[in-house]
């Protein structure tokens, strides 16, 4: 099973900071995609979900994409991996 993770965030978002602070404690690699530094990340998220809300975790599993919102849910999910 192939899993890939990407976190859509921006620095001034306190909920994003909560997730970013938890990343060093998780055992999976999470690519960080700052939507303010690279607008194409924001456009990709909007195209896939119809939303630009951050933090947002993109979970790719065997070619299937799942998008997860809510900082507490993202942290809980990543800690369980």
N, C-alpha and C positions, 0 to 999 in steps of 0.2 A: 504494500500500500504506500503510495507516494503522497506526502503531505507537504504543502508549502504555505507559508504565512506571510502576510504583508499588512502592516499597520498604517492606516491613513490618519494623519494627525497634523497639527500645527503647534508651534511652541507656546503661544499665548493662551492656549486652551487648558484650563485647570484639570479637566477630566482626562485630557490627553496626557498631561504630566503625571497623573496617577497611574496610567497604564505604562508609560515610559519608565517610571520608577520601579515597576514590578518586573520589567523585562530581564534585568540581570539575574533574577531569582528563578526564571523558568528554564527548562532544559531543552527547549526547541529554539531554532533560529527564526527570528522574525525580521523581515526586511522592513525598514522604516521608510515611509513615503510621505514627505512633508508637502502638503497640498498648497502651501503658500510659496514655497521655493520652486515648485514645479507644477504649473497649472494643468499639465496633461494628466497628473494623478487625480486631480479633482474632476476633470472631464471624464476620465475612465470610470470613476466611482459613480458619477451622475448618470452616465450612459447605462451602466449595469443596474443601478438601484433606483434612479429617479430622485436621489437625495445626495446632499453634500455634507451631511452631518458627520462630525468627527468627535471622538475617535471611532474608527470603523476598522474591523479586522476582516481581511479577505482570506478565506480558507480555501485553498485549492487541493482537492483530493481526487486523484485519478482523473483529471480533466474536468471535474465538476466544481463550480464556484459557489461558495456560500459566503454571505456578507453578514457580519455580526456587529451590532451597535451596543451601546451602554458599557461604560468603563468597567463596572463591577462584573458584568457578564463576561467581558473579554478577559479580564484578569483570572476569573474562576476557571474559564475554559482553558487558558494557556497553562495554568498551574496543574490542571488535570492531565496534561499530555505527557 
